[in-house]
Structure formats: C-alpha cells, structure tokens
Amino acid sequence: MGEIKFKTWLTETFGCAYPIIQGGLGYLSDAELVAAVSNAGCLGTLTTYQYKTADNVRAEIQRVRKLTDKPFGANINLFPAYSVVDTKSIAEVVAEEKLPFVETAGRAPEKWLIDMLHQAGTKVIHKVPGVRFAVHVQESGVDAVTMIGFEGGGHPGIEEVSSMVLVPRAVDSTKLPIIAAGGVADGRGLVAALALGAQGVLMGTRFMMTKECKIHDNLKRRLTEARETDTIIIDHAIRSSRRVLRNATAERVLGIQQLDPKIEELLTYMGGEVSRRLWQYGELDTGVIACGQSVGLANDIPSVNELVQRIVTQAEHILHGLNSIAGICNQS
C-alpha cells in the first residue's frame, strides 16, 4: 500500500491521506471511533446531537484530541426533529474548538451558522439526497456537498436515485466539490466514486462494522450475515425516508405507516431509547438502526485501520489494472 498518492479536494484541504469520510452514525460516533478513523488516514466525524449540551460536546471533542492529532470534524444535525438540542450553542463550541470541517444535514444551514464556522476557519460540508438541493445550497456559501444515493443508510431522500446517477448529475450541476455517499464499502466503490467526479466518499455502514464501533456483538454478527436485500425503507409516508436494517420492528413500522399513524405512536417502536436496546444490548428485533445496502458487500469485523488499508490496497490494484487496460487500448 502507498504507491498511489491520492490528491483530491478532501486530501488537499484537510491534509488526510485518503479521501474517505466516516459518516456521522448517530449515537455510534464517539471519540474512540472518530480517532481510529482519523488515525487510519481518513476523516472521522463526531455526531454532536447525542451529547445534548455544548459542554458535553466540548468534552467529547477534547477526548478525541487525546486519542489523535489527525484532522476530524463534527456533524451538526439540522433536521426539525432534533430541534430540542441547542444547535446554536453546540455550533459555537465547534467553532471555538476550530475543527477543520462540519457536516450539516437536514435543513440547509443558515447564513449565521456558515459565517460563524467560516470565521473559525471551519469548512462546511452539507449532505443532501438530491441534485436540486445541491444546486440550492451552493448559493448559501457551503464549501462542499455530500450526495447520498438511495442505497445509503439513514436518510437517503424520497427521490430514489442511486449514487451512480446522482453523483455525476451533481458534479455537472454545481461548482462545488462533491462527496459520494451510499453504496460504498470497499476500494471498488472509492475508485468508482472518483471516476464519477467525486472528490471522495463518505462511508457509514462499513465503519459501523468495525471493532472500534460500540454496537453489540449480536448486531455485528447480524450485519456480517446480511445481504444487500436486508434493508428496508421506512418513514416514506411522512416524506422522511429512512433506510434501516430489516427486522421485525422495521416491518411492523412499515405496516403501521400505511395506516397514517401519529408520530407519537411510531416513536414507541423506533425512538432513540427503544432502538438503544438493539445496538447497545443486541436485541435484534427491537427498535431500528440505519443501514445501507452496502452491508451486502461486507462480511467481517476488522479494525478501522485494517479496513482502511484493505480499501486503499484494493483501490490501488484497480487503478493499476485500469492503467494497464488503457495502455492496451492505446497500443491497439
């Protein structure tokens, strides 16, 4: 590994070795996982809403810094459902800590937020599920956009467009650096994304399947056995589509949502504290957890460093192979 030096907007802007960002992963993104990703040469991302208060966020940022001297960023969730968290005070802490980047998702970040982060030297990468959102948000002053295809875990939008189409459409439609998300789990996905014009990739599900991620061993085993067909889209009826691991709860929620339920009823099945029983205690049919179709491309639980080395080595082999193919074509 190491014959090819990656040179993209991500590596040049943040000084990371590889153009790979760890997805926020909600409650699973803690100091240990973030530091492991950054130490492996990628960009770890700390999800802030799980820590509730600005003081807690600051403490976790400082914990990350005790574990790595490499660059990492933070996710600030702008979905209305997370409005109970004091976004402004958390954003102020992130700016004061001068993190290299912030990933925003949900509503487009407002001018005050972008200005405050820019004044701190922090880049803003906004995550969207559709080209029209990318076109709109570039006028707000964000520095880059992550495009999440419909195969991605979490919130892939309602337009049902895969990364293979979504990424080049965004590249053609905006002047911003584009990060590809959804369906990426190995070196093949990384090379494909770069070929589509992306400046790097964001991976969530694959980093969830590592030794440093704090999910229960029962869930890790389930993920290694899962196929690409073992995810399900819920919340489509309320226009907030979410791709999750298929289990009894997800199937039940999907059925209930077809009857126009109230959100309070749904939360009894898939709220944060209920779903904690799934990822923390290994109760596989309780609650729901975000999971992308790329789960079908992974069947083991390596360390983060082992995973990254594997991805980069595979990418290098593919690139060398493509160069050989091009060389043969040129000679013919």
Secondary structure, DSSP 8 states (H G I E B T S, - for coil): --SS---SHHHHHH--SSSEEE---GGG--HHHHHHHHHTTSBEEEE-GGG-SHHHHHHHHHHHHHH-SS-EEEEEEE-GGGTTS-HHHHHHHHHHTT-SEEEEEES---HHHHHHHHHTT-EEEEEESSHHHHHHHGGGT-SEEEEE-TTSSB---SS---HHHHHHHHHHH-SS-EEEESS--SHHHHHHHHHTT-S-EEESHHHHTSTTS-S-HHHHHHHHH--TTSEEEESGGGT--EEEE--HHHHHHHHHHTT---HHHHHHHHSHHHHHHHHTT--TTSS--B--GGGGG------HHHHHHHHHHHHHHHHHHHHHHHHHHHH-
